[in-house]
Each structure stands twice: as C-alpha cells, then as structure tokens.
C-alpha cells in the first residue's frame, strides 16, 4: 500500500473533439473545481496532458474522463509522489496537438507505425540493422536516451520532416524504431515517416515512461534519466544496476542529471549543471547573464 499522498497523471489521445475550443473552456472550469494542477492541451484532434493531485482528485478526474464517450478508453500513466508537481492549472486550446505544420493532414490512429510493447522494443533494439530514432528535442536527449539512438539535433518537432528527407532517405529499407516520453510525438512521427516512404516503422507504445515501469524489461537499455514536463524535471527509467548518468554539466562537462533554470530572469535557460558549478556560477548559465543581473541591480539601485 503506497504512503504517497499525491499522484501524477500522464495521458493523451488522438480523437476528433467537436467544438474543441468550447470543450477547453469547460474542461478548465472542471479542473479548477476539482483542484488539480498541471498542463493540458486540447486541439480538434485530441487531448494531451500531465497533471497532479491527491489520490481522491486524480481518481475523480479519471472517472470523469472515462464517463465521457470520447475518452472512455483513455489510458493514464500514473506516478505516485509526495506533493504537487505543478503550481497552477493550465488548459489551453491549440490548432495542433503536436505542432508539425506538415503539408498533409495525418491521422496517427490510421497512418502511424506499428506499436511495440516494451519487451518487443527491447528485443528489436538488439538487431544489427535497426535505426533507433529519438522523437524528442535536444535537451531531452542530452539528459537520457536509448543506447545507440540517433539524436536528430532539433529544437522543435516541426523540423522533423525536413530532417528526415535530409538524413534518412538512404535508409528506407531498414527498420526504424521511434520513441518519445509518453508516446504522443511518436504516433505523429511514425505517420510522417510512413508518408515519406518508410514502410518498416515502429513506435514504443506508451513511450519511455511505460518502458521504465515494465516489470520484465525494467528500463534496460535506457542510458541516463528521462526529462519530464513537471517540477520533477528528471526521472529514472533504467531500474537495473546498468543505470548510468549521461548528462554533462553545461559549464565543466562533469556527468550530471540535474537541470536548473538560469538565475537571470531575462534568460531562464534550462541547463544541466553539477553541484560545484551551480554554486560557483550562482545558478547562471553564462557570465553574460550574471553580468546582466549585476547591471540591472546597479541601475535599480
């Protein structure tokens, strides 16, 4: 029996939502009344959210969503924690659930690649000719990734189509394994890959977080930690004695898995930092940011 008082819910579903903007306003009010906190994005094509609350609050949220005809089969990934992982509740409407701006409208439920369980994904990673493609952004990859995965070196998801055309075209005959945090980006990424002419395309069902909870795989093959979009920032995935730290301090290159925001309010760059450099640089990502704050303080004085 868990002694933790709070839970974090991670969920998404691609489904057509009629009058999604009105649904967004109603959902925000519902979340406020319930007292949960977090970040939920709603688009015409579905919902994507991470939220935190007490066991009672999250149970009530799950029950309400499952009572809705569009979300009766909505899957929730649940983590038990000691406190809220968010300060506020944000429920916002977006034109796209995952910003892609592709030249063709894709339905991941129809156009996406084959789903692999954690065990199947782990087994397929062992093949010699397989390409393991990370579907996340640079800073997420730098904290942790699957062993042997390709880092596309992209700042935004919408850069993927051009990157695929420039870097993967010659590998259309190879199996491509894709993964992301919870699965939502890879559903769309595999749809893009198939539309670009790749046929042997797979996605890790449930993403990295599901992979780390699988009792058989136990996160094996994942190096470092997984970046998450709440106040925890970093969570361990590999539960075996093979767990490693792959992140490198922004200042000195020492291995670390700690992300902080730059202390300069005009910057707030999220960067990896070791304990020593955090103290030495006083939380700033650069001397320019430290100087900026000193100048601003002098002007204010």
C-alpha positions in Angstrom: 0.0 0.0 0.0 1.5 3.3 -1.1 2.0 6.1 1.6 2.3 8.8 -1.0 -0.4 11.4 -0.9 -0.3 12.7 -4.5 -0.2 11.2 -8.0 0.9 12.5 -11.4 -1.2 11.5 -14.4 0.2 11.5 -17.9 -2.2 10.9 -20.8 -3.1 11.7 -24.4 -5.5 10.6 -27.1 -5.8 11.4 -30.7 -9.6 11.8 -31.2 -11.7 14.3 -33.0 -13.3 16.7 -30.5 -16.3 18.6 -31.8 -16.1 22.3 -30.8 -12.7 21.8 -29.1 -12.4 25.4 -28.1 -15.7 25.3 -26.1 -14.6 21.9 -24.6 -11.3 23.6 -23.5 -13.2 26.3 -21.5 -15.5 23.7 -19.9 -12.5 21.5 -19.0 -10.6 24.3 -17.4 -13.5 25.1 -15.2 -13.9 21.4 -14.3 -10.2 21.1 -13.4 -10.4 24.2 -11.2 -13.4 22.9 -9.3 -11.6 19.6 -8.8 -8.5 21.3 -7.5 -6.0 19.5 -9.7 -2.9 21.3 -11.2 -1.0 20.7 -14.4 -0.9 21.4 -18.1 -3.5 20.1 -20.5 -3.5 20.9 -24.3 -6.7 20.4 -26.3 -7.0 20.5 -30.1 -9.6 19.5 -32.7 -7.5 16.2 -33.0 -7.4 15.3 -29.3 -6.0 15.9 -25.8 -2.6 15.8 -24.2 -2.0 16.4 -20.5 0.1 16.0 -17.4 -1.5 16.8 -14.1 -1.1 16.3 -10.4 -3.4 16.0 -7.4 -4.3 13.9 -4.4 -5.4 10.3 -4.9 -9.0 11.4 -4.5 -8.7 14.2 -7.0 -6.9 12.1 -9.6 -9.4 9.2 -9.1 -12.2 11.7 -9.7 -10.5 13.1 -12.8 -10.0 9.6 -14.3 -13.6 8.6 -13.5 -15.0 11.8 -15.2 -12.9 11.3 -18.3 -13.8 7.6 -18.6 -17.5 8.6 -18.3 -17.1 10.8 -21.4 -17.9 9.0 -24.6 -14.7 10.3 -26.4 -12.4 9.3 -23.6 -13.9 6.0 -22.2 -10.7 4.2 -23.2 -8.2 6.9 -22.3 -5.0 5.4 -20.8 -3.4 7.0 -17.8 0.2 6.6 -16.8 0.4 7.1 -13.0 3.2 8.0 -10.8 2.9 8.3 -7.0 4.6 11.4 -5.5 4.8 13.3 -2.2 3.5 16.6 -3.4 2.0 18.5 -6.3 4.3 18.6 -9.4 2.7 21.8 -10.7 1.9 25.2 -9.2 -1.1 26.0 -11.4 -3.6 24.6 -13.8 -3.4 25.4 -17.5 -5.9 24.1 -20.0 -5.3 25.6 -23.5 -6.6 25.1 -27.0 -4.1 24.6 -29.8 -4.5 24.2 -33.5 -2.4 21.0 -33.5 -1.9 18.7 -30.6 1.8 18.3 -31.6 2.9 21.3 -33.6 4.0 19.9 -37.0 2.6 22.2 -39.8 3.1 19.3 -42.2 1.9 19.7 -45.8 -0.6 16.8 -45.4 -3.1 16.2 -42.6 -2.3 12.9 -40.9 -4.3 10.8 -38.6 -1.9 8.8 -36.3 -4.7 6.3 -35.5 -4.7 5.3 -39.2 -1.3 6.5 -40.5 1.0 5.7 -37.6 3.6 2.9 -37.4 3.2 -0.4 -35.7 3.2 -0.4 -31.8 5.7 -2.3 -29.9 5.5 -3.4 -26.2 8.5 -2.6 -24.0 9.7 -6.2 -24.4 9.3 -6.2 -28.2 11.0 -2.8 -28.4 13.9 -4.1 -26.3 14.3 -7.2 -28.4 14.1 -5.2 -31.7 16.8 -2.8 -30.4 19.2 -5.7 -30.4 19.0 -6.1 -34.2 22.1 -5.0 -36.1 20.4 -3.2 -38.9 17.8 -1.2 -36.9 17.7 2.6 -36.6 16.6 3.9 -33.2 15.3 7.4 -33.6 14.6 9.8 -30.7 11.5 11.8 -31.3 12.2 14.5 -28.7 14.1 17.7 -28.5 17.9 18.2 -27.9 17.7 19.0 -24.2 15.6 15.9 -23.5 18.1 13.6 -25.4 21.0 15.1 -23.6 19.6 14.0 -20.2 18.9 10.5 -21.3 18.2 8.3 -24.3 18.2 4.7 -25.5 21.6 3.2 -26.1 22.6 3.7 -29.8 19.8 6.1 -30.5 20.1 8.9 -33.1 19.9 12.5 -31.9 18.2 14.4 -34.7 19.6 17.7 -33.1 16.3 19.6 -33.5 14.8 22.4 -31.4 11.2 21.9 -32.5 9.2 18.9 -33.6 8.1 20.6 -36.8 11.7 20.4 -38.1 11.4 16.6 -38.4 10.0 16.3 -42.0 13.0 18.2 -43.5 15.4 16.4 -41.2 14.0 13.0 -42.4 14.4 14.0 -46.0 18.0 15.1 -45.5 19.2 12.4 -43.2 17.2 9.2 -43.5 16.2 8.8 -47.2 19.0 6.3 -47.9 17.8 4.1 -45.1 14.2 3.4 -46.3 14.9 -0.3 -46.4 15.8 -0.5 -42.6 13.6 -1.0 -39.6 13.1 2.3 -37.7 12.2 2.3 -34.1 10.9 5.6 -32.7 10.3 6.7 -29.1 9.4 9.7 -27.0 8.4 10.5 -23.4 4.8 9.2 -23.4 4.1 8.2 -27.0 2.2 11.2 -28.4 5.0 12.6 -30.6 6.0 9.2 -32.0 2.5 8.5 -33.1 2.8 11.5 -35.3 6.4 10.9 -36.2 5.8 7.4 -37.5 2.9 8.8 -39.5 5.3 11.3 -41.1 7.9 8.6 -41.8 5.3 6.3 -43.5 4.1 9.3 -45.6 7.7 10.0 -46.6 8.0 6.4 -48.0 9.4 4.4 -45.0 7.5 1.2 -44.5 9.2 -0.7 -41.7 8.4 1.8 -39.0 7.6 1.2 -35.3 6.8 3.2 -32.2 7.3 2.4 -28.5 3.8 2.1 -27.2 3.4 4.3 -24.1 6.8 5.9 -24.5 9.8 5.9 -22.2 7.7 6.2 -19.0 5.9 3.0 -19.8 9.1 1.2 -20.7 10.6 2.1 -17.4 7.7 0.6 -15.5 7.6 -2.7 -17.3 8.4 -5.4 -14.7 10.2 -7.6 -17.3 12.3 -5.0 -19.1 12.8 -2.7 -16.1 14.0 0.2 -18.3 17.0 -1.8 -19.5 18.9 -0.2 -22.4 18.0 3.4 -21.5 21.0 5.5 -20.6 20.6 8.4 -18.2 17.3 9.8 -17.0 14.1 10.9 -18.7 13.1 14.5 -18.9 9.6 15.2 -17.8 7.5 18.3 -18.1 6.7 18.9 -14.4 8.7 20.1 -11.4 10.5 16.8 -11.1 12.2 17.5 -14.4 14.2 14.3 -14.3 13.1 10.7 -13.5 15.0 7.4 -13.5 14.0 4.9 -16.2 16.5 2.1 -16.0 15.8 0.3 -12.8 18.7 -2.2 -13.1 22.3 -1.9 -12.0 23.1 -0.8 -15.6 21.7 2.7 -14.8 24.1 5.4 -15.9 24.3 9.2 -15.9 24.9 10.6 -19.4 24.1 14.3 -19.0 27.0 16.7 -18.9 27.4 19.9 -16.9 26.9 23.0 -19.1 30.0 24.6 -17.6 32.6 21.8 -16.9 31.3 18.7 -18.6 31.1 16.6 -15.4 28.4 13.9 -15.6 25.1 15.1 -14.0 21.4 14.6 -14.3 20.3 17.9 -12.7 18.6 20.6 -14.8 18.1 24.1 -13.4 16.8 27.4 -14.9 19.3 30.2 -15.4 19.1 32.7 -12.4 18.8 35.6 -14.9 15.0 36.4 -15.2 15.5 37.5 -18.8 17.1 34.2 -19.7 15.9 31.2 -17.6 17.7 28.8 -19.9 17.2 25.3 -18.6 20.7 23.7 -18.4 22.4 20.7 -16.9 24.7 21.7 -14.0 26.8 19.9 -11.4 26.6 20.9 -7.7 30.0 22.6 -7.8 29.3 24.7 -10.9 25.8 25.7 -9.6 27.5 27.2 -6.6 30.4 28.7 -8.5 28.3 30.3 -11.2 25.4 31.1 -8.7 22.9 29.5 -11.0 23.7 31.5 -14.1 24.2 29.8 -17.4 26.8 32.3 -18.5 28.9 35.2 -17.4 26.8 37.4 -19.6 23.7 36.5 -17.6 25.5 37.1 -14.3 26.7 40.5 -15.6 23.3 41.4 -16.8 21.8 40.8 -13.4 24.5 42.9 -11.8 24.0 45.7 -14.2 20.2 45.6 -13.7 20.7 45.6 -9.9 23.0 48.6 -10.2 20.5 50.5 -12.3 17.7 49.8 -9.9 19.9 51.0 -7.0 
